[in-house]
Amino acid sequence: MSSRGSTRRRIEPQSGDPFSPSREFPIRCVVRAHSAQTEVQVHSHPWAQMVFSEHGTVRVQADRKMFTVPPWSAVWIPAGTLHLAVVAQEATLIAVHLLCDPGGRRDQDGWRVCQVLQVRPLLRELVKAICEDERGALPSERYASVVELVMIELRTAPRVALGVSMPEDKRLRSVCDAFLADARQDRALAEVASGAGASVSTIHRLFQSELGCSFAGWRKQVLLARAFALAAEGSSVSQIAMDLGYSSVSSFSYMVTQMLGLPPSKVLGRQR
C-alpha cells in the first residue's frame, strides 16, 4: 500500500496496552490531533476499529479502497486489515478499538469488510463518554452501559457508499491518485493518462480489467465522496458543483440523483 506526496508528514500509529481492548475494557478510544498533510503509516490491529474525525476530512486507505470520510461518518476496519490514514486538513481523529464485532442485523461476514458508517449524534456522544470514562482506573457501571449502547448504535448505523476502489497496476494507480488529488468533472483523462505514460484506450481497458467498472463510473464515486467532504466543510450545493468542475448546478444535481436516488439538497444540505 503506497502513498504519494513528498510534503506529507508521516507518523507512526499509537499502539501498546493503553490502547488495546480487553475483557475489562472491550472498547478503547484514541483521540489524536493532526496537522494538515499528515499520514498515519500503514499498520493493522488484532481488533476491529472505527475511525472518524471530530472535525476535518480524513482519507483512509484499506482493503484496496480509498474512503474519504467527513466528520459525520466513520470507516469500519475489520481486525487484521492493513490500512493508513491521510489527513488533508487539520483534524482530530478518534479511533475506536473494539474487542469484538457489534453483530446484530448485519451478518457476521458484514463486519469483515471495510465500509463507511454514519456516525449519528448519539453515537458520537457515547464515544466521547467512553474517552472520559477511560481516565478512571477501573471499569464502572456507567462505562458498561455506554459500551452496550455503542454496540446498539453500531448495529443500526446506516451504511454510506463512499468507498472508491483502488487498482494494483502502477499506471492506473497513477491516474487514480491524480484524480483523487484533484477531483474535477472537467479534468481530461488524456492529460492524466499522458502523465502516467499510458494511452486513453489503455486506461479504459485497465479500469475494466482491474476494477470491473468504467472510468466514468469510477470518477462519479470520487466526485460523490468529494462532494460529501465539501458539504461537511460548509460548502453550498452551488459551491460544490463549481469546485467539482461541473458546468451547471443542474448537471451536478443529475449526477447525485442518479447515484443516490435523491437530489443533493436532500443528501448534502443536511451535512453542513
C-alpha positions as CSV (number, residue, x, y, z in Angstrom):
1,M,0.0,0.0,0.0
2,S,1.8,3.1,-1.2
3,S,1.1,6.8,-0.9
4,R,2.4,9.9,-2.8
5,G,3.2,13.4,-1.8
6,S,6.7,14.3,-0.5
7,T,5.2,17.1,1.6
8,R,3.3,14.8,3.9
9,R,4.4,14.4,7.5
10,R,4.5,10.6,8.2
11,I,3.9,9.4,11.8
12,E,3.6,6.0,13.4
13,P,0.3,4.8,14.8
14,Q,-0.2,4.8,18.5
15,S,0.0,1.3,20.0
16,G,0.5,-0.7,23.2
17,D,-1.5,-1.8,26.2
18,P,-3.2,1.6,26.9
19,F,-4.9,1.3,23.5
20,S,-5.7,-2.4,23.4
21,P,-9.3,-3.5,24.1
22,S,-9.7,-6.3,26.7
23,R,-12.5,-8.2,28.6
24,E,-12.4,-5.5,31.2
25,F,-12.4,-2.6,28.7
26,P,-14.0,-4.0,25.5
27,I,-13.9,-0.6,23.8
28,R,-10.9,1.7,23.9
29,C,-10.6,5.2,22.3
30,V,-7.6,7.0,20.9
31,V,-8.0,10.8,20.3
32,R,-5.2,12.4,18.4
33,A,-4.9,15.9,16.8
34,H,-3.2,16.0,13.5
35,S,-1.8,18.9,11.4
36,A,-2.6,19.2,7.7
37,Q,-1.0,16.8,5.3
38,T,-0.3,14.1,7.9
39,E,-0.1,10.4,7.1
40,V,-0.5,7.7,9.8
41,Q,1.6,5.0,8.2
42,V,0.4,1.5,7.2
43,H,-0.5,-0.7,10.1
44,S,-3.0,-3.2,11.3
45,H,-4.6,-4.3,14.6
46,P,-5.7,-7.6,16.0
47,W,-9.0,-6.0,16.9
48,A,-11.7,-4.2,14.9
49,Q,-11.5,-0.4,14.6
50,M,-13.8,2.5,13.7
51,V,-12.1,5.8,12.7
52,F,-13.8,9.2,12.3
53,S,-12.8,12.8,12.8
54,E,-14.0,15.4,15.3
55,H,-13.6,18.0,12.6
56,G,-11.9,18.0,9.2
57,T,-11.9,15.3,6.5
58,V,-9.7,12.2,6.5
59,R,-8.9,9.6,3.9
60,V,-8.5,6.0,4.9
61,Q,-7.0,3.5,2.5
62,A,-7.8,-0.1,3.3
63,D,-8.8,-3.3,1.5
64,R,-7.9,-1.8,-1.9
65,K,-10.3,1.0,-1.4
66,M,-10.0,4.7,-0.5
67,F,-12.5,6.1,1.8
68,T,-12.9,9.9,2.0
69,V,-14.6,10.4,5.3
70,P,-16.3,13.7,6.5
71,P,-16.9,14.2,10.3
72,W,-20.4,12.7,10.2
73,S,-19.2,9.3,9.1
74,A,-16.6,6.7,10.1
75,V,-14.7,3.9,8.4
76,W,-15.2,0.4,9.9
77,I,-11.9,-1.6,9.7
78,P,-12.0,-5.3,10.5
79,A,-9.4,-6.9,12.6
80,G,-6.1,-7.6,10.8
81,T,-6.7,-5.2,7.9
82,L,-3.8,-3.2,6.7
83,H,-4.7,0.5,6.5
84,L,-3.3,4.0,6.5
85,A,-4.9,7.4,7.1
86,V,-4.2,10.7,5.4
87,V,-5.4,14.0,7.0
88,A,-5.7,16.7,4.3
89,Q,-6.7,19.5,6.6
90,E,-6.0,20.0,10.3
91,A,-8.2,17.4,12.1
92,T,-8.7,15.5,15.3
93,L,-9.1,11.8,14.7
94,I,-10.9,9.4,17.0
95,A,-10.1,5.7,16.7
96,V,-12.5,3.3,18.5
97,H,-10.9,-0.1,19.2
98,L,-13.4,-2.9,19.7
99,L,-12.7,-6.3,21.2
100,C,-15.5,-7.9,19.2
101,D,-17.8,-7.0,16.3
102,P,-21.2,-5.5,17.2
103,G,-23.1,-8.3,15.5
104,G,-26.8,-7.7,15.1
105,R,-28.7,-7.2,11.8
106,R,-25.5,-7.4,9.7
107,D,-24.5,-11.0,9.3
108,Q,-21.0,-12.0,10.6
109,D,-19.4,-11.5,7.2
110,G,-20.9,-8.0,7.0
111,W,-18.4,-6.9,9.7
112,R,-15.5,-8.5,7.9
113,V,-15.3,-5.9,5.1
114,C,-14.3,-2.2,5.3
115,Q,-17.3,0.1,5.0
116,V,-18.4,3.6,5.9
117,L,-21.0,4.0,8.6
118,Q,-23.0,7.1,9.5
119,V,-22.0,8.5,12.9
120,R,-25.2,9.8,14.4
121,P,-25.1,12.4,17.2
122,L,-25.9,9.8,19.9
123,L,-23.0,7.5,18.8
124,R,-20.6,10.5,18.7
125,E,-21.5,11.5,22.3
126,L,-21.3,7.9,23.6
127,V,-17.8,7.6,22.2
128,K,-16.8,10.8,23.9
129,A,-18.2,9.4,27.2
130,I,-16.0,6.3,26.8
131,C,-13.0,8.6,26.3
132,E,-13.8,10.3,29.5
133,D,-14.6,7.2,31.5
134,E,-11.2,5.6,30.5
135,R,-9.4,8.1,32.6
136,G,-10.6,6.1,35.7
137,A,-8.6,3.1,36.9
138,L,-11.4,0.5,36.9
139,P,-14.5,-0.2,34.7
140,S,-17.6,1.4,36.0
141,E,-21.3,0.7,35.7
142,R,-21.6,3.8,33.6
143,Y,-18.8,2.5,31.3
144,A,-20.5,-0.9,30.8
145,S,-23.8,0.8,30.0
146,V,-22.2,3.1,27.5
147,V,-20.4,0.2,25.8
148,E,-23.7,-1.6,25.4
149,L,-25.3,1.5,23.8
150,V,-22.4,1.9,21.4
151,M,-22.9,-1.6,20.2
152,I,-26.6,-1.0,19.6
153,E,-25.8,2.2,17.7
154,L,-23.3,0.5,15.6
155,R,-25.6,-2.4,14.7
156,T,-28.2,0.1,13.5
157,A,-25.8,2.6,11.9
158,P,-26.7,3.3,8.2
159,R,-24.0,2.5,5.6
160,V,-22.7,5.2,3.3
161,A,-21.5,4.4,-0.2
162,L,-18.2,6.3,-0.1
163,G,-15.6,3.6,-0.8
164,V,-13.6,4.1,-4.0
165,S,-11.8,1.0,-5.4
166,M,-8.1,1.4,-6.0
167,P,-6.0,-0.7,-8.5
168,E,-2.8,-2.6,-8.3
169,D,-1.5,-1.6,-11.8
170,K,1.0,1.3,-11.4
171,R,-0.2,3.2,-14.5
172,L,-3.8,3.0,-13.4
173,R,-2.9,3.8,-9.8
174,S,-1.1,6.9,-11.0
175,V,-4.3,8.0,-12.9
176,C,-6.5,7.3,-9.9
177,D,-4.2,9.1,-7.4
178,A,-4.2,12.1,-9.7
179,F,-8.0,12.3,-9.8
180,L,-8.2,11.8,-6.1
181,A,-5.8,14.7,-5.5
182,D,-7.8,17.0,-7.8
183,A,-11.4,15.6,-8.2
184,R,-13.0,17.5,-11.0
185,Q,-15.5,16.5,-13.7
186,D,-13.8,18.7,-16.3
187,R,-10.4,17.1,-16.0
188,A,-9.4,15.4,-19.3
189,L,-8.5,11.8,-19.0
190,A,-6.0,12.2,-21.8
191,E,-4.0,14.7,-19.7
192,V,-3.8,12.4,-16.7
193,A,-3.1,9.3,-18.8
194,S,-0.2,11.0,-20.5
195,G,1.3,11.8,-17.2
196,A,1.1,8.1,-16.3
197,G,2.7,7.0,-19.6
198,A,-0.4,5.3,-21.0
199,S,-2.9,5.9,-23.7
200,V,-6.5,6.7,-23.0
201,S,-7.6,3.4,-24.5
202,T,-5.2,1.5,-22.3
203,I,-6.5,3.3,-19.2
204,H,-10.1,2.5,-20.2
205,R,-9.1,-1.2,-20.6
206,L,-7.4,-1.2,-17.2
207,F,-10.4,0.2,-15.5
208,Q,-12.5,-2.7,-16.7
209,S,-9.9,-5.4,-16.1
210,E,-8.6,-4.1,-12.7
211,L,-11.7,-2.6,-11.1
212,G,-14.6,-4.0,-13.2
213,C,-16.0,-0.6,-14.0
214,S,-15.7,2.2,-16.5
215,F,-13.6,5.3,-15.8
216,A,-16.8,7.4,-15.9
217,G,-18.4,5.3,-13.2
218,W,-15.3,5.3,-11.0
219,R,-14.9,9.1,-11.4
220,K,-18.5,9.6,-10.2
221,Q,-17.7,7.7,-7.0
222,V,-14.7,10.0,-6.4
223,L,-16.8,13.1,-7.1
224,L,-19.5,12.0,-4.8
225,A,-17.1,11.3,-2.0
226,R,-15.5,14.8,-2.5
227,A,-19.0,16.4,-2.6
228,F,-19.8,14.9,0.9
229,A,-16.5,16.2,2.2
230,L,-17.1,19.7,0.9
231,A,-20.6,19.7,2.3
232,A,-19.3,18.7,5.7
233,E,-16.9,21.7,5.5
234,G,-19.9,24.0,4.9
235,S,-20.0,24.5,1.1
236,S,-23.3,25.1,-0.5
237,V,-24.6,22.8,-3.4
238,S,-23.7,25.5,-5.9
239,Q,-20.2,25.9,-4.5
240,I,-19.7,22.2,-4.6
241,A,-20.8,22.0,-8.2
242,M,-18.3,24.7,-9.1
243,D,-15.5,23.2,-7.1
244,L,-16.0,19.8,-8.8
245,G,-15.9,21.4,-12.3
246,Y,-19.5,21.0,-13.3
247,S,-20.8,23.4,-16.0
248,S,-24.0,23.9,-14.0
249,V,-25.7,23.0,-10.8
250,S,-28.3,21.0,-12.6
251,S,-25.7,18.7,-14.2
252,F,-24.2,18.1,-10.8
253,S,-27.7,17.5,-9.3
254,Y,-28.4,15.0,-12.0
255,M,-25.2,13.0,-11.1
256,V,-26.0,12.9,-7.4
257,T,-29.7,11.9,-8.0
258,Q,-28.5,9.2,-10.5
259,M,-26.1,7.8,-7.9
260,L,-28.1,8.1,-4.7
261,G,-31.7,8.4,-5.9
262,L,-32.1,11.8,-4.1
263,P,-31.2,15.3,-5.1
264,P,-28.1,17.0,-3.4
265,S,-30.4,19.2,-1.3
266,K,-31.6,16.1,0.5
267,V,-28.2,14.3,0.9
268,L,-25.7,17.1,1.0
269,G,-27.5,20.1,2.5
270,R,-28.2,18.4,5.9
271,Q,-24.4,17.6,6.3
272,R,-23.3,21.2,6.7
